Amino acid sequence: MAKPIIAPSVLSSDFSDLKSSFRLFHESEADWVHVDIMDGRFVPNISFGFPVMSVMRKLTDKFFDVHLMIVEPEKYLDEFKKAGADQVSVHIEACPHLHRTIEQIHHLGLKAGVAINPHTPIAILEDILADIDIVCLMSVNPGFGGQSFIEHTYQKIEQLVKLRDKTHSQALIEIDGGVTLSNAKKLIETGADVLVAGSAIFKTDDPVATANKFKNIDI
């Protein structure tokens, strides 16, 4: 079994000293930078926008995995590319014309993903799964870091693995929310390819060592 892709969420980093926080991506085996963008409309919180993301982009050359928790994401995709995105995931709940939005992301030369909330059934992905690069499966209600993992997520991963096989999709399965060293092994064994961890990495005494533990978890 391949090692998981580890994507520390910068939402949990120290924004008063981003340069020090981003040392994690140079010194650890973390693969991606997970960037959560919130607008205060789709979710009840606001994170940051293009200027801060552009600064982050200058601090590392790691892959930028951008998760848009915003309404009307199609209006801002060009700007997110300019700010340094390598991959953009949009919420299926926020995109009435999802296929068009996915095509727009791919046209920009970016990888495209779909994020789904905990209450959204996996079956809704059937007609788009073969066209995307990743599914961001929310294992907490989006909007705030540090929430507890929703146990029903394991069943949703199993359903998504079956649907991926059925549709001959190559999409990665990403788990976002409440991921810890305690549940990481089970998530990977159930079918997760990418683990997003925020507080579980950045809020520890040694984030570099913690990120390496995630990367090298015994499967």
NUZATI-193974 format. One record per residue (C-alpha): residue number from 1; x, y, z. Coordinates in pm, 1 decimal. Layout:
<rs>
<NUM,<X,Y,Z>>
...
</rs>
This chain:
<rs>
<1,<0.0,0.0,0.0>>
<2,<138.1,339.0,-102.0>>
<3,<214.8,604.6,154.5>>
<4,<-57.8,869.1,187.6>>
<5,<-22.7,1221.5,56.9>>
<6,<-0.1,1451.3,359.8>>
<7,<-146.5,1800.3,321.9>>
<8,<-107.0,2018.5,632.7>>
<9,<-379.3,2283.4,646.5>>
<10,<-227.7,2629.7,681.1>>
<11,<-547.9,2751.7,844.1>>
<12,<-395.3,2619.8,1167.6>>
<13,<-56.7,2783.7,1116.7>>
<14,<71.2,3091.4,1298.6>>
<15,<-32.9,3384.4,1079.4>>
<16,<181.5,3622.4,1284.4>>
<17,<488.2,3431.7,1164.9>>
<18,<404.8,3255.5,841.1>>
<19,<769.0,3225.0,742.2>>
<20,<843.9,3014.0,1048.0>>
<21,<525.0,2812.7,1007.4>>
<22,<611.0,2731.5,647.0>>
<23,<944.6,2590.7,753.0>>
<24,<736.2,2276.8,805.2>>
<25,<707.8,2229.5,429.6>>
<26,<1084.0,2250.5,378.7>>
<27,<1189.4,2031.4,668.9>>
<28,<921.0,1759.5,677.0>>
<29,<792.3,1493.7,439.3>>
<30,<460.4,1675.5,397.2>>
<31,<360.0,1666.7,31.1>>
<32,<104.7,1942.5,-24.2>>
<33,<-2.3,2273.8,124.3>>
<34,<-377.2,2268.5,192.9>>
<35,<-521.3,2618.2,158.4>>
<36,<-873.1,2679.0,293.6>>
<37,<-1053.2,2980.0,147.9>>
<38,<-1374.7,3082.8,328.1>>
<39,<-1607.4,3367.3,235.7>>
<40,<-1842.5,3401.7,534.3>>
<41,<-2134.8,3310.9,309.6>>
<42,<-2101.4,2946.8,212.2>>
<43,<-1953.1,2879.4,555.5>>
<44,<-1990.0,3089.5,874.5>>
<45,<-1629.2,3201.3,880.1>>
<46,<-1379.4,3407.3,679.6>>
<47,<-1019.3,3296.3,634.6>>
<48,<-802.8,3495.9,391.6>>
<49,<-783.8,3592.0,26.8>>
<50,<-546.0,3641.3,-264.8>>
<51,<-284.2,3870.4,-99.0>>
<52,<-215.0,3628.0,186.7>>
<53,<-217.4,3326.4,-44.0>>
<54,<28.9,3501.6,-275.8>>
<55,<264.6,3553.6,18.2>>
<56,<231.2,3185.9,111.8>>
<57,<316.1,3089.1,-245.4>>
<58,<650.7,3267.2,-213.2>>
<59,<739.6,3068.2,98.1>>
<60,<739.0,2719.8,-57.8>>
<61,<739.5,2540.9,-390.4>>
<62,<518.6,2258.3,-258.6>>
<63,<194.4,2171.9,-439.9>>
<64,<-89.1,2413.2,-344.8>>
<65,<-414.4,2226.8,-282.5>>
<66,<-677.5,2502.0,-265.5>>
<67,<-1015.6,2425.1,-108.3>>
<68,<-1277.0,2688.8,-193.8>>
<69,<-1553.4,2711.8,65.6>>
<70,<-1715.9,2998.8,-120.2>>
<71,<-2020.9,3073.7,-330.8>>
<72,<-1976.8,3147.6,-702.0>>
<73,<-1619.9,3013.1,-715.0>>
<74,<-1619.3,3037.1,-1093.0>>
<75,<-1581.7,3416.5,-1065.4>>
<76,<-1243.8,3390.8,-892.8>>
<77,<-1063.6,3095.6,-1050.8>>
<78,<-828.3,3311.2,-1260.1>>
<79,<-719.9,3496.6,-947.2>>
<80,<-655.5,3177.7,-756.6>>
<81,<-432.7,3056.2,-1037.1>>
<82,<-241.0,3385.2,-1027.5>>
<83,<-207.3,3350.7,-649.3>>
<84,<-35.9,3014.7,-692.0>>
<85,<-295.5,2735.3,-691.1>>
<86,<-197.3,2400.8,-842.0>>
<87,<-529.4,2232.6,-767.0>>
<88,<-868.3,2382.6,-688.7>>
<89,<-1159.6,2201.2,-526.7>>
<90,<-1505.9,2355.5,-533.9>>
<91,<-1805.5,2248.5,-327.5>>
<92,<-2073.8,2060.1,-513.7>>
<93,<-2328.5,2236.8,-290.7>>
<94,<-2208.7,2575.7,-421.9>>
<95,<-2195.1,2496.4,-794.9>>
<96,<-2522.7,2470.0,-988.0>>
<97,<-2319.1,2431.9,-1310.5>>
<98,<-2052.7,2200.3,-1172.9>>
<99,<-1931.4,2045.4,-1498.4>>
<100,<-1874.6,2389.8,-1648.8>>
<101,<-1676.7,2496.6,-1341.3>>
<102,<-1460.5,2182.4,-1355.2>>
<103,<-1391.2,2247.5,-1723.2>>
<104,<-1295.9,2605.2,-1638.0>>
<105,<-1044.9,2487.8,-1377.4>>
<106,<-889.7,2238.9,-1619.0>>
<107,<-876.8,2502.6,-1892.6>>
<108,<-659.3,2711.0,-1659.8>>
<109,<-412.0,2423.8,-1644.8>>
<110,<-499.4,2329.4,-1287.2>>
<111,<-610.3,2002.0,-1134.4>>
<112,<-979.4,2007.9,-1044.0>>
<113,<-1159.8,1864.8,-745.7>>
<114,<-1502.3,1849.1,-588.9>>
<115,<-1559.7,1887.2,-215.0>>
<116,<-1870.7,1750.0,-47.6>>
<117,<-2017.9,1821.0,294.5>>
<118,<-2082.7,1548.3,553.9>>
<119,<-2458.1,1539.0,481.5>>
<120,<-2419.2,1515.4,102.3>>
<121,<-2464.6,1161.4,-38.0>>
<122,<-2176.7,1008.6,-230.8>>
<123,<-2410.0,907.5,-515.2>>
<124,<-2434.7,1270.7,-624.3>>
<125,<-2077.0,1243.8,-756.6>>
<126,<-2152.8,971.2,-1012.0>>
<127,<-2184.8,1196.8,-1316.1>>
<128,<-1874.3,1406.5,-1240.4>>
<129,<-1632.0,1159.3,-1080.2>>
<130,<-1462.3,1052.2,-1404.2>>
<131,<-1392.1,1417.9,-1491.3>>
<132,<-1211.5,1524.2,-1174.4>>
<133,<-873.6,1466.3,-1013.7>>
<134,<-974.3,1454.6,-648.5>>
<135,<-1271.3,1436.0,-411.9>>
<136,<-1235.7,1636.6,-91.7>>
<137,<-1455.1,1443.9,150.4>>
<138,<-1542.2,1665.1,446.4>>
<139,<-1527.6,1472.5,772.6>>
<140,<-1640.0,1774.8,976.6>>
<141,<-1886.8,2050.6,897.6>>
<142,<-1683.3,2305.8,701.0>>
<143,<-1597.7,2647.3,836.0>>
<144,<-1380.0,2599.9,1143.0>>
<145,<-1063.9,2409.7,1230.1>>
<146,<-1020.1,2183.0,1529.0>>
<147,<-1353.8,2000.2,1504.0>>
<148,<-1411.7,1635.6,1595.7>>
<149,<-1410.3,1371.5,1323.8>>
<150,<-1750.5,1242.4,1205.1>>
<151,<-1736.4,862.8,1228.9>>
<152,<-1981.3,805.8,942.0>>
<153,<-1699.6,920.1,712.9>>
<154,<-1559.3,567.9,699.2>>
<155,<-1878.8,443.1,535.2>>
<156,<-1867.0,729.7,287.1>>
<157,<-1509.3,643.0,192.4>>
<158,<-1617.4,284.0,124.5>>
<159,<-1904.2,407.6,-91.3>>
<160,<-1672.7,643.5,-278.2>>
<161,<-1417.8,369.1,-348.5>>
<162,<-1695.1,155.5,-502.7>>
<163,<-1825.3,446.9,-709.4>>
<164,<-1475.0,530.1,-827.2>>
<165,<-1432.5,172.6,-949.3>>
<166,<-1773.4,179.1,-1117.4>>
<167,<-1699.0,501.5,-1306.2>>
<168,<-1336.9,406.5,-1385.0>>
<169,<-1227.4,729.7,-1221.8>>
<170,<-867.5,804.9,-1122.2>>
<171,<-973.0,1066.2,-865.7>>
<172,<-786.5,1071.4,-536.9>>
<173,<-985.5,1053.9,-213.4>>
<174,<-895.5,1332.5,28.1>>
<175,<-1017.8,1346.1,388.6>>
<176,<-1049.4,1690.8,543.4>>
<177,<-1144.1,1750.7,905.6>>
<178,<-1066.1,1591.5,1238.6>>
<179,<-780.5,1383.3,1097.8>>
<180,<-539.1,1271.9,1371.7>>
<181,<-262.5,1018.3,1421.4>>
<182,<-523.2,804.4,1596.7>>
<183,<-755.5,768.0,1296.4>>
<184,<-508.9,812.2,1008.5>>
<185,<-430.1,441.7,973.2>>
<186,<-795.7,341.0,951.2>>
<187,<-866.6,618.3,700.4>>
<188,<-587.5,496.9,473.4>>
<189,<-688.7,133.6,507.1>>
<190,<-1048.5,227.4,422.0>>
<191,<-938.7,397.7,100.7>>
<192,<-812.7,751.4,165.5>>
<193,<-526.0,874.5,-53.6>>
<194,<-477.5,1224.0,90.4>>
<195,<-496.5,1331.9,454.2>>
<196,<-552.8,1695.1,546.6>>
<197,<-441.9,1773.9,901.4>>
<198,<-437.5,2117.2,1060.8>>
<199,<-436.8,2135.6,1438.3>>
<200,<-308.1,1777.6,1458.1>>
<201,<16.8,1898.6,1299.5>>
<202,<58.6,2271.4,1357.4>>
<203,<-56.5,2271.9,1720.1>>
<204,<195.2,2009.6,1833.4>>
<205,<532.0,2077.0,1996.8>>
<206,<717.4,1951.6,1689.7>>
<207,<508.4,1993.4,1371.6>>
<208,<785.5,1857.9,1149.2>>
<209,<809.6,1534.0,1345.3>>
<210,<429.9,1503.5,1355.1>>
<211,<398.5,1549.9,978.6>>
<212,<660.9,1278.3,931.3>>
<213,<463.8,1044.7,1158.2>>
<214,<156.3,1097.3,940.0>>
<215,<359.0,1026.4,626.8>>
<216,<513.7,709.5,765.4>>
<217,<218.1,567.2,956.4>>
<218,<235.7,188.2,981.9>>
<219,<-17.2,38.7,739.5>>
</rs>
